[in-house]
Structures are given as C-alpha cells and as structure tokens.
Amino acid sequence: MVKPRLSEHFTKKLVPELMKELGYTNPMQVPKLKKIVVSMCLKEATSDMKVMEVAMGELSAITGQKPKMTRSKKAIAAFKLRAGMPLGAVVTLRGAKMYEFLDRFTNVALPRVRDFRGLSATGFDGAGNYTTGVKEQIIFPEINYDKIDKTRGMNVTFATSAKNDAEGFQLLEKLGIPFRKKGS
C-alpha cells in the first residue's frame, strides 16, 4: 500500500521542525495525530430509519470506512426517546485513511465552505485534542448534490498525543489545518 503524502511529509519534514521548535531531542517525543473521529447526530432517525441509512451511506462515502450506528443509552420522555433507539453514526479513522481524510478535509472540503476565514482555535480540550463542526456534508466532493434530501452537519475530532493545547495547535497548524488569525 502506498503511504499517504501527508504522512510522508509529516515524518520527513514536520518531525524535525517540531523537534527544533518544541525543544525535543528524540523524535518519539514529538506530538502525533492518533486518530480522527467523524460523527453525526440525527434526531430525525428516532422516527424514520431511512434517514439513518442515508446518513450512514454519506458518512461512509466521505470517510471511506463503514460507520458505526450509535444508540441511546436511556429513555427520555420529553424527547420521545426510548433506550436503544438509533441516534447517530460515528467513524474512527486511523493510519493511512486518517491522513487521506485530513488531506481531503483541509485541501478540498474546507475551501468549499461559504465565507470561510479559517477554523476557530477555541475548540481545544486542554489535552491537545481539537474538535470542530461542519454545517453541511455537501462540502465534500464525494457527496452528489442532486441526491441529498437534507443538509446534515457533523463533528470532526482530531485526537493527538500532545501534552497541552499549545503543542496540539502547533501540530495541527503544521499539518495544514487553517486556523483563523487572532484579529479576525
């Protein structure tokens, strides 16, 4: 299997740069991207199972991997929700598929977002992991615009081995994620 170009770029160019910037002596100390989790929550799926099937098909096309259906853990009467009802879909990407998705997300999908000025840098969790939301699935070229019934959003989480948010930010910025400038 061919190694993704972003993975090659990371090991050959970014690891030495990050070692110098962060003051590490060993390449194994440099923070790495561990996994990317793409998830969708579908409240309409509780009443119509076809919505779930369509959403899972779209998520599968976007990520190149079959999504796992998530179900409710407990019943909530106010939301007409019973335990075990389908609620969403989630895909965890690792290895080559993770780098391929990151490459397509930053270079193809994000530039297609209307009035895009960069991602907010406030989505870090304190441990170097970053989460952002996408409002429409149509920014991905794998989705045929004529065949969608409704636009659906999704969450994308980048899990890193960084020790803090500053290291995580530096890693993701080097990997090509376009963060918004402080003044704008």
Beta strands, then each sheet from edge to edge (+ up, - down):
strand 1: 33-41
strand 2: 68-71
strand 3: 86-93
strand 4: 130-134
strand 5: 154-160
sheet 1: 2+ 3- 1+ 5- 4+
end
